Amino acid sequence: MASDSSAGAAEGLTICEADPSHLREVYEIEVESFGAEAYDPALLQLYMGLARDTFLVALLDGRVVGYAIAVVNRWGEGHLISVATHPRFRRRGVASALLQELLRRLRGKGARVVRLEVRTGNSAAISLYRKFGFRIVGTVKNYYPDGEDAYLMLTVLRDEGP
């Protein structure tokens, strides 16, 4: 179920559903991106089982260079769990390509809104999310283990028409 990425993304980038062979590389990106707060491999494997079609990887020359995970509840709310790009591939459109495909899939699963939490100090991520229509709707105090607050961001998914 691979699809070509959006315009502006790294040439040759493919977005597809993650499979167990990708977990090692996803975990490496997780550690590079989030350090001590990285999800452990068992949790990533659990998400793979829970959200098979919304746990995506970005592949470049067969290598995982980014991933995104989201879930949808029965009330039509999507929750973006995590998005990360390998440090050497940042600012090349990888996260944008992942988010574009992920939001398309969430819409297809009936999600009407998508929420996420992001560090208040992560201006790059906040800017990226705003490009996809997310807006800050609140602050969650002491959300992260180090005590940093998180913004709660939300976007309403629109029908894409025929």
Rosetta silent file (secondary structure, phi, psi, omega in degrees, C-alpha in Angstrom):
SEQUENCE: MASDSSAGAAEGLTICEADPSHLREVYEIEVESFGAEAYDPALLQLYMGLARDTFLVALLDGRVVGYAIAVVNRWGEGHLISVATHPRFRRRGVASALLQELLRRLRGKGARVVRLEVRTGNSAAISLYRKFGFRIVGTVKNYYPDGEDAYLMLTVLRDEGP
SCORE:     score description
SCORE:     0.000 S_00000001
   1 L     0.000   42.508 -179.654    0.000    0.000    0.000 S_00000001
   2 L   -78.086  149.944  174.940    2.752    2.424   -0.804 S_00000001
   3 E  -138.626  151.116  176.884    1.999    5.852   -2.118 S_00000001
   4 E   -70.712  152.889 -177.099    4.156    8.578   -3.517 S_00000001
   5 L   -81.452  176.019  179.907    4.761   11.491   -1.219 S_00000001
   6 L   -73.147  163.454  176.889    3.578   15.040   -1.558 S_00000001
   7 L   -59.904  143.553  178.635    5.263   17.627   -3.723 S_00000001
   8 L    91.762  -13.036  178.471    8.334   19.087   -2.098 S_00000001
   9 L   -79.446  165.691  179.456    9.259   15.923   -0.249 S_00000001
  10 L   -53.725  132.859  179.368   12.542   14.170   -0.803 S_00000001
  11 L   -60.135  135.984  179.149   12.625   12.659   -4.282 S_00000001
  12 L    86.370    2.706 -179.176   12.033    8.922   -4.195 S_00000001
  13 L   -73.720  134.998  176.579   10.250    9.013   -0.834 S_00000001
  14 E  -123.509  135.443  176.631    7.556    6.361   -0.336 S_00000001
  15 E  -107.063  128.399  179.793    4.959    6.356    2.429 S_00000001
  16 E  -149.710  169.890  176.033    3.597    2.951    3.463 S_00000001
  17 E   -67.918  139.010  177.244    2.243    1.022    6.409 S_00000001
  18 L   -69.333  149.336  172.011    4.900   -0.040    8.880 S_00000001
  19 L  -131.689  169.569 -174.870    5.608   -3.728    9.273 S_00000001
  20 H   -54.651  -27.702  179.616    7.643   -5.593   11.888 S_00000001
  21 H   -69.123  -15.734  179.913   10.810   -5.337    9.791 S_00000001
  22 H   -89.478  -13.287 -170.692   10.687   -1.531   10.222 S_00000001
  23 H   -59.245  -39.321 -179.445   10.513   -1.507   14.029 S_00000001
  24 H   -60.625  -47.150 -179.110   14.264   -1.400   14.665 S_00000001
  25 H   -68.992  -36.673  176.219   14.722    1.670   12.463 S_00000001
  26 H   -61.238  -44.630 -179.989   11.584    3.334   13.853 S_00000001
  27 H   -63.054  -39.812  177.755   12.932    2.827   17.365 S_00000001
  28 H   -60.987  -42.017  177.454   16.305    4.316   16.378 S_00000001
  29 H   -66.192  -40.193  177.550   14.532    7.425   15.046 S_00000001
  30 H   -56.940  -48.012 -179.763   12.433    7.527   18.209 S_00000001
  31 H   -66.276  -44.143  178.243   15.567    7.556   20.401 S_00000001
  32 H   -59.143  -36.740 -174.171   17.332   10.123   18.185 S_00000001
  33 H   -86.317  -36.384 -170.328   14.272   12.361   18.334 S_00000001
  34 H  -121.823   -1.105  174.784   13.025   11.957   21.902 S_00000001
  35 H    54.429 -128.402 -175.872   15.965   10.652   23.933 S_00000001
  36 H   -64.475  -18.550 -179.777   15.009    9.415   27.390 S_00000001
  37 H   -93.637    8.997 -179.282   11.323    9.960   26.592 S_00000001
  38 L   -62.242  142.179  171.859   11.397    7.608   23.595 S_00000001
  39 L   -65.571  142.850  179.045    8.678    4.983   23.373 S_00000001
  40 L   -81.303  161.837 -176.720   10.122    1.534   23.992 S_00000001
  41 H   -56.367  -34.754 -179.734   10.049   -1.119   21.257 S_00000001
  42 H   -64.808  -38.769  178.710    7.230   -3.047   22.973 S_00000001
  43 H   -69.257  -40.717  176.562    4.964    0.013   22.895 S_00000001
  44 H   -60.432  -40.592  178.377    5.804    0.670   19.249 S_00000001
  45 H   -65.673  -38.665  177.028    4.941   -2.954   18.485 S_00000001
  46 H   -61.783  -46.040  177.042    1.659   -2.559   20.378 S_00000001
  47 H   -60.270  -36.723  179.174    0.789    0.529   18.288 S_00000001
  48 H   -61.232  -38.962  177.822    1.605   -1.436   15.161 S_00000001
  49 H   -72.695  -37.440 -178.228   -1.018   -3.970   16.170 S_00000001
  50 H   -75.191  -34.754 -170.935   -3.590   -1.372   17.240 S_00000001
  51 L  -130.775   53.741 -173.678   -3.191    0.993   14.316 S_00000001
  52 H   -50.632  -45.756 -175.598   -1.933   -1.121   11.452 S_00000001
  53 H   -90.620   -0.495  176.017   -3.120    1.232    8.700 S_00000001
  54 H  -125.640   24.865  168.303   -2.247    4.444   10.560 S_00000001
  55 E  -114.706  100.194 -171.718    1.280    3.528   11.641 S_00000001
  56 E  -110.291  151.682  172.637    3.198    4.789    8.634 S_00000001
  57 E  -124.044  151.584  171.972    6.834    4.897    7.638 S_00000001
  58 E  -104.912  123.622 -178.614    8.634    7.047    5.092 S_00000001
  59 E  -110.989  136.658  173.982   11.117    5.021    3.063 S_00000001
  60 E  -133.070  117.600 -175.997   13.990    6.398    1.026 S_00000001
  61 L    53.389   40.370  177.411   16.095    3.851   -0.833 S_00000001
  62 L    78.521    0.683 -177.726   14.598    1.122    1.365 S_00000001
  63 E  -106.129  138.663  175.917   15.589    2.875    4.587 S_00000001
  64 E   -74.529  120.719 -179.933   13.118    4.206    7.179 S_00000001
  65 E  -115.024   -3.561  177.325   13.711    7.967    7.408 S_00000001
  66 E  -173.967  165.313  177.963   10.556    8.887    9.325 S_00000001
  67 E  -153.153  162.599  175.094    7.364    7.553   10.816 S_00000001
  68 E  -147.589  142.936 -179.854    3.962    8.677   12.075 S_00000001
  69 E  -132.076  135.348  173.753    1.418    6.967   14.330 S_00000001
  70 E  -146.592  158.695  175.339   -2.232    7.843   14.929 S_00000001
  71 E  -131.331  160.828  176.632   -5.335    6.140   16.271 S_00000001
  72 E  -127.235  132.202  176.004   -9.070    6.802   15.840 S_00000001
  73 L   -91.985  173.729 -174.497  -11.656    6.272   18.551 S_00000001
  74 L   -69.870  -10.998  179.510  -15.243    5.212   17.957 S_00000001
  75 L   -94.507    7.507  176.511  -16.480    8.821   18.283 S_00000001
  76 L    83.685   21.912  176.509  -14.559    9.952   15.216 S_00000001
  77 E  -105.642  124.879  173.855  -11.636   11.583   16.989 S_00000001
  78 E   -91.074  148.139  176.820   -8.153   10.928   15.674 S_00000001
  79 E  -128.466  115.073  175.761   -5.158   11.242   17.978 S_00000001
  80 E   -77.443  112.662 -175.327   -1.744   11.855   16.477 S_00000001
  81 E   -81.964  -47.828 -175.784    0.532    9.859   18.759 S_00000001
  82 E  -161.960  144.671  171.243    3.942   10.579   17.265 S_00000001
  83 E  -139.364  131.917  177.714    5.698   11.920   14.184 S_00000001
  84 E  -152.642  147.749  177.432    9.462   11.881   13.818 S_00000001
  85 E  -124.173  139.759  176.164   12.063   12.174   11.089 S_00000001
  86 L   -55.001  135.944 -176.359   15.631   10.945   11.251 S_00000001
  87 H   -51.145  -35.327 -178.681   17.827   14.011   12.000 S_00000001
  88 H   -73.584   -9.556 -176.613   19.749   13.681    8.710 S_00000001
  89 H  -117.844   11.477  179.605   16.505   13.864    6.717 S_00000001
  90 L   -72.603  155.547  178.230   14.751   16.756    8.459 S_00000001
  91 L    65.341   28.841  176.706   13.548   19.828    6.552 S_00000001
  92 L  -121.810   10.351  178.226   13.119   17.807    3.357 S_00000001
  93 L    89.564    7.434 -178.459    9.362   17.320    3.494 S_00000001
  94 H   -65.312  -51.370 -179.415    9.389   13.876    5.130 S_00000001
  95 H   -63.480  -37.953  177.919    7.122   14.824    8.054 S_00000001
  96 H   -62.711  -43.228  178.832    4.822   16.763    5.721 S_00000001
  97 H   -63.521  -41.681  177.997    4.454   13.744    3.437 S_00000001
  98 H   -63.026  -47.358 -178.578    3.726   11.505    6.430 S_00000001
  99 H   -63.857  -40.933  179.292    1.157   13.921    7.861 S_00000001
 100 H   -58.467  -48.995 -179.257   -0.573   14.381    4.514 S_00000001
 101 H   -68.715  -39.574 -179.721   -1.037   10.635    4.075 S_00000001
 102 H   -63.196  -45.376  179.291   -1.914   10.066    7.733 S_00000001
 103 H   -65.035  -36.284  176.003   -4.646   12.733    7.697 S_00000001
 104 H   -61.531  -44.367 -179.792   -6.018   11.260    4.459 S_00000001
 105 H   -68.107  -39.407  178.820   -6.217    7.827    6.088 S_00000001
 106 H   -63.219  -41.936  176.539   -7.768    9.193    9.281 S_00000001
 107 H   -59.335  -43.721  179.341  -10.433   10.947    7.204 S_00000001
 108 H   -64.429  -24.892  177.721  -11.065    7.653    5.403 S_00000001
 109 L   -88.511    4.175  176.673  -11.551    5.925    8.756 S_00000001
 110 L    95.232    5.402  178.547  -14.255    8.435    9.675 S_00000001
 111 L   -67.565  133.789  177.333  -12.239   10.822   11.834 S_00000001
 112 L  -101.554  -29.202  177.322  -13.805   14.264   11.932 S_00000001
 113 E  -136.427  155.662  175.668  -11.183   15.896   14.145 S_00000001
 114 E  -132.470  134.770  177.826   -7.580   15.104   15.018 S_00000001
 115 E  -119.209  161.455  175.141   -5.801   16.186   18.171 S_00000001
 116 E  -156.481  162.934  172.603   -2.204   16.105   19.287 S_00000001
 117 E  -117.548  140.002 -179.415    0.019   17.267   22.094 S_00000001
 118 E  -144.032  143.103  177.564    3.282   19.102   21.401 S_00000001
 119 E   -55.579  136.408 -179.746    5.912   20.698   23.618 S_00000001
 120 L   -62.056  -24.664  179.846    5.254   24.410   23.987 S_00000001
 121 L   -90.470    0.500 -176.718    8.907   25.025   23.103 S_00000001
 122 L   -92.579   74.815 -174.568    8.900   22.959   19.901 S_00000001
 123 H   -63.474  -33.699  179.317    8.354   25.809   17.453 S_00000001
 124 H   -63.481  -45.716  179.721    9.360   23.731   14.396 S_00000001
 125 H   -66.609  -42.433  179.912    6.698   21.099   15.104 S_00000001
 126 H   -59.308  -43.918  178.369    4.075   23.723   15.940 S_00000001
 127 H   -61.858  -43.619  177.918    4.764   25.460   12.633 S_00000001
 128 H   -60.083  -48.933 -177.794    4.476   22.156   10.755 S_00000001
 129 H   -62.700  -36.622  178.166    1.181   21.296   12.419 S_00000001
 130 H   -62.773  -34.541  177.245   -0.215   24.750   11.642 S_00000001
 131 H   -60.172  -25.212 -179.308    0.494   24.110    7.939 S_00000001
 132 L  -100.557   16.114  173.995   -1.965   21.221    8.217 S_00000001
 133 L    88.849    3.376  177.817   -4.682   23.286    9.855 S_00000001
 134 L   -72.727  143.715  174.838   -3.978   22.469   13.491 S_00000001
 135 E  -131.853  152.261  178.888   -4.610   25.244   15.974 S_00000001
 136 E   -75.202  126.019 -179.824   -3.750   25.561   19.643 S_00000001
 137 E  -117.462   -5.933  179.181   -6.867   24.998   21.743 S_00000001
 138 E   179.791  174.781  177.245   -5.320   24.655   25.194 S_00000001
 139 E  -125.671  134.740  176.286   -2.280   24.027   27.344 S_00000001
 140 E  -105.946  110.313 -177.239   -1.648   20.898   29.393 S_00000001
 141 L   -67.746  139.785  175.317    0.496   21.845   32.385 S_00000001
 142 L    52.134   38.973 -175.946    3.460   19.597   33.256 S_00000001
 143 L   -67.341  -38.736 -174.818    2.590   17.169   30.445 S_00000001
 144 L   -93.303  154.694 -178.174    6.133   15.908   29.890 S_00000001
 145 L   -55.652  -28.672  179.307    8.282   14.054   32.448 S_00000001
 146 L   -84.161    3.245  177.566   10.675   17.016   32.651 S_00000001
 147 L    93.527   -5.310  179.668    7.770   19.299   33.610 S_00000001
 148 L   -68.942  144.615  177.248    7.410   21.112   30.285 S_00000001
 149 L   -76.877  162.138  174.323    3.889   22.024   29.259 S_00000001
 150 E  -122.540  146.098  167.079    2.238   20.814   26.071 S_00000001
 151 E   -86.736  140.169  168.607   -0.066   22.600   23.716 S_00000001
 152 E   -94.177  122.162 -179.272   -3.179   20.702   22.793 S_00000001
 153 E  -117.635  150.488 -175.108   -3.705   21.244   19.069 S_00000001
 154 E  -142.870  144.857  170.070   -6.724   20.309   17.007 S_00000001
 155 E  -135.085  146.163  175.170   -7.773   20.259   13.368 S_00000001
 156 E   -97.750  126.258  179.769  -11.146   19.597   11.817 S_00000001
 157 L   -83.879  130.847  179.269  -10.946   17.279    8.808 S_00000001
 158 L   -97.481  149.096  172.138  -12.962   18.418    5.841 S_00000001
 159 L   -64.943  139.873 -176.839  -14.576   16.149    3.290 S_00000001
 160 L   -90.505    1.879  177.856  -12.445   16.149    0.167 S_00000001
 161 L    69.405  178.231 -176.155  -15.349   15.952   -2.271 S_00000001
 162 L   -70.963    0.000    0.000  -15.534   13.722   -5.356 S_00000001
